[in-house]
């Protein structure tokens, strides 16, 4: 939605292992040997920044996030690294980077054609832009959010709000945009299947991200009703397995673009 919100680092970290795995997989696709300057865009509480710093210990690694809570947690977690609170939408670095790492953040920004060209221009020749973005707007978890928002007494509160996320481009779009920006491109999509305790755990997962943007537009008295309606839809969409677990499908798009030498 259009409202400006801060992210809840503690809620986000309730599923740290599951949220960190895509960062590990993305980093596996980075073919750099000795980068000097790296930046983790949308660094969150520092779990992805920690991976970048461990992979490239000789590099100067910086984390950037717009959330004060996330930056505070990242600085406590990694006191020897540099963290900057800034809005990525207006980020304009003065120097180029060997690695721009962006795990689960660029999906929140519009106009990806211009955005990816801008990020590619911030790479040194031979530098890498490594991106992972959730591609789950068509999944039951997000369809249920939209349906819940459109029904019930709270619907009027969302009537004039725009969606927080635009659908991602196609594989062809990202490959074309980055090739036009002077990069070679590797891209793939992985659907993770997370076995969570129950349907309530799915709600807790999204409370720190997509669902939070709906809840922040509601007064306290309407949030429980909204969540109860959403919970009913989630329970139908994600039936329990024989062991009681529910399976959250989570597709993610990966892009590793290397800027060609000038």
C-alpha positions in Angstrom: 0.0 0.0 0.0 1.1 3.6 -0.2 1.6 4.1 3.5 5.3 4.5 4.6 6.0 1.8 7.2 9.0 0.6 9.2 9.7 -3.1 9.2 9.7 -5.2 12.3 13.1 -6.9 12.6 12.1 -9.2 15.4 9.1 -10.5 13.6 11.2 -10.9 10.4 13.8 -13.0 12.2 11.3 -15.5 13.6 11.9 -17.3 10.3 15.6 -16.4 9.9 16.7 -19.8 8.6 14.1 -19.9 5.9 14.6 -16.3 4.9 18.4 -16.6 4.8 18.5 -19.7 2.5 17.7 -17.7 -0.7 20.6 -15.3 0.1 22.9 -18.3 0.3 21.7 -19.6 -3.0 22.1 -16.2 -4.6 25.6 -15.8 -3.3 26.5 -19.2 -4.8 25.8 -17.7 -8.2 28.3 -14.8 -7.7 31.5 -15.5 -9.6 33.9 -13.0 -8.1 37.3 -13.7 -6.6 38.5 -10.6 -4.8 35.9 -7.8 -4.8 37.0 -4.6 -3.1 33.6 -2.9 -2.5 30.3 -4.6 -1.9 27.0 -3.3 -0.8 23.9 -5.2 0.5 20.8 -3.3 -0.5 17.8 -3.8 1.7 20.1 -5.5 4.2 17.4 -6.0 6.8 18.8 -7.1 10.2 22.1 -8.1 8.6 21.6 -11.8 8.0 22.4 -11.4 4.3 25.2 -8.9 4.9 26.8 -11.4 7.2 26.9 -13.9 4.4 28.5 -11.4 1.9 31.1 -10.4 4.5 32.0 -14.0 5.2 32.3 -14.9 1.5 34.5 -11.9 0.8 36.4 -11.1 4.0 38.9 -8.8 2.3 36.1 -6.5 0.9 34.7 -3.3 2.3 31.1 -4.4 2.9 28.2 -1.9 3.5 24.6 -2.6 4.3 21.8 -0.2 3.3 18.2 -0.2 4.5 15.4 2.3 4.9 14.2 0.8 8.2 15.6 2.3 11.4 14.7 -0.9 13.3 16.4 -3.1 10.7 19.6 -0.9 10.7 19.7 -0.9 14.5 19.5 -4.8 14.6 22.1 -5.0 11.8 24.6 -2.8 13.6 24.2 -4.8 16.8 24.7 -8.0 14.9 27.7 -6.8 12.9 29.4 -3.9 14.7 32.5 -4.0 12.6 30.6 -3.4 9.3 29.2 -0.2 8.0 25.4 0.3 7.8 23.6 3.2 6.2 19.9 4.2 6.6 18.7 5.4 3.2 15.8 5.1 0.8 16.9 2.8 -2.0 14.5 4.6 -4.4 16.8 7.6 -4.4 20.1 5.9 -3.9 22.8 7.4 -6.1 26.3 6.1 -5.1 29.3 8.3 -5.7 31.6 5.3 -6.4 31.0 2.1 -8.3 30.9 -1.4 -6.7 32.3 -4.8 -7.4 29.1 -6.4 -6.0 25.7 -5.0 -5.5 23.7 -7.6 -3.6 19.9 -7.2 -3.4 18.0 -10.0 -1.7 14.2 -9.6 -1.4 14.1 -5.8 -1.7 13.8 -4.7 -5.4 10.2 -6.1 -5.7 9.1 -3.1 -3.6 10.3 -0.6 -6.1 8.6 0.5 -9.4 9.8 0.8 -13.0 12.3 -2.0 -13.1 13.5 -1.2 -16.5 15.0 2.1 -15.2 15.9 0.7 -11.8 18.0 -2.2 -13.2 19.7 0.1 -15.7 20.6 2.5 -12.8 22.0 -0.4 -10.7 24.0 -1.8 -13.6 25.5 1.7 -14.1 26.8 1.6 -10.5 28.9 -1.5 -11.2 32.6 -1.5 -12.0 33.5 -3.3 -15.2 33.4 -7.0 -14.3 31.2 -6.2 -11.3 28.1 -8.2 -10.4 24.5 -7.3 -9.6 23.0 -10.2 -7.7 19.2 -10.0 -7.2 16.6 -12.2 -5.6 12.9 -11.2 -5.6 9.8 -13.0 -4.4 7.6 -13.9 -7.3 4.6 -14.9 -5.3 1.8 -12.4 -6.0 -0.3 -15.2 -7.6 0.2 -17.6 -4.7 -2.8 -18.3 -2.3 -1.1 -16.3 0.5 -1.2 -13.1 -1.5 -4.5 -13.7 -3.3 -6.1 -14.2 0.1 -4.7 -10.9 1.3 -6.3 -9.1 -1.7 -9.6 -10.9 -1.2 -9.7 -10.1 2.5 -8.9 -6.5 1.9 -11.7 -6.2 -0.7 -14.4 -7.6 1.6 -15.6 -6.7 5.1 -16.0 -3.4 6.9 -12.4 -2.4 6.3 -12.7 -2.4 2.5 -13.2 1.3 2.4 -9.8 1.9 4.0 -8.1 0.2 1.1 -10.3 1.6 -1.7 -7.9 4.4 -2.8 -4.7 2.7 -1.8 -2.4 1.5 -4.6 -0.7 -1.9 -4.4 2.7 -1.9 -2.6 4.2 -4.2 -5.3 3.9 -4.4 -9.0 4.1 -7.8 -10.7 7.6 -8.7 -11.7 8.7 -8.6 -15.3 9.2 -11.7 -17.4 12.5 -13.6 -17.7 12.8 -12.0 -21.1 12.3 -8.5 -19.7 15.1 -8.7 -17.1 17.5 -10.3 -19.6 16.8 -7.6 -22.2 17.0 -4.7 -19.8 20.3 -5.8 -18.3 21.9 -6.7 -21.7 20.9 -3.2 -22.9 22.7 -1.9 -19.7 25.9 -3.7 -20.8 25.7 -6.9 -18.8 25.7 -10.6 -19.3 22.8 -12.3 -17.5 22.1 -15.5 -15.7 18.6 -15.9 -14.3 16.5 -18.7 -12.8 13.5 -19.3 -10.6 13.2 -21.6 -7.5 10.1 -22.5 -5.7 10.9 -23.1 -2.0 8.5 -25.3 0.0 8.6 -24.4 3.6 7.0 -26.9 6.1 5.6 -24.6 8.8 3.9 -25.5 12.0 0.3 -24.6 11.0 -1.7 -22.0 9.0 -1.1 -19.5 11.8 2.6 -19.7 11.1 1.9 -18.5 7.5 0.3 -15.4 8.9 3.2 -14.8 11.2 5.6 -15.1 8.3 3.9 -12.4 6.3 3.2 -10.1 9.3 6.7 -8.7 8.9 6.4 -8.0 5.1 3.4 -8.1 2.8 0.6 -8.4 5.4 2.1 -5.7 7.5 1.3 -3.1 4.9 -2.4 -4.0 5.1 -2.4 -4.1 8.9 -0.8 -0.7 9.2 -3.7 1.0 7.4 -6.2 -0.4 9.9 -7.0 0.9 13.4 -6.3 -1.5 16.2 -10.0 -2.4 16.5 -10.2 -3.7 12.9 -7.0 -5.6 12.7 -8.2 -8.7 14.6 -11.2 -9.0 12.4 -9.1 -8.7 9.3 -6.7 -11.3 10.5 -9.5 -13.7 11.4 -10.9 -13.4 7.9 -7.5 -13.9 6.4 -6.8 -16.9 8.7 -10.0 -18.6 7.4 -8.8 -18.3 3.8 -5.3 -19.4 4.6 -6.6 -22.5 6.4 -8.6 -23.5 3.3 -5.7 -22.8 0.9 -3.1 -24.6 2.9 -4.5 -27.9 4.3 -2.5 -29.7 7.0 -0.2 -32.6 6.0 -0.4 -35.9 7.9 2.1 -34.7 10.4 0.1 -31.5 11.0 2.5 -29.2 9.1 1.4 -26.9 6.2 3.4 -26.3 3.1 4.1 -22.7 2.1 5.1 -22.5 -1.6 7.3 -19.5 -2.2 8.6 -18.8 -5.8 11.7 -16.6 -6.0 13.3 -15.1 -9.1 17.2 -14.9 -9.2 19.2 -12.7 -11.4 23.0 -12.5 -11.6 24.2 -9.8 -14.0 27.9 -9.1 -14.8 28.9 -5.8 -16.3 31.0 -6.3 -19.4 34.4 -4.7 -19.5 34.4 -1.3 -21.1 
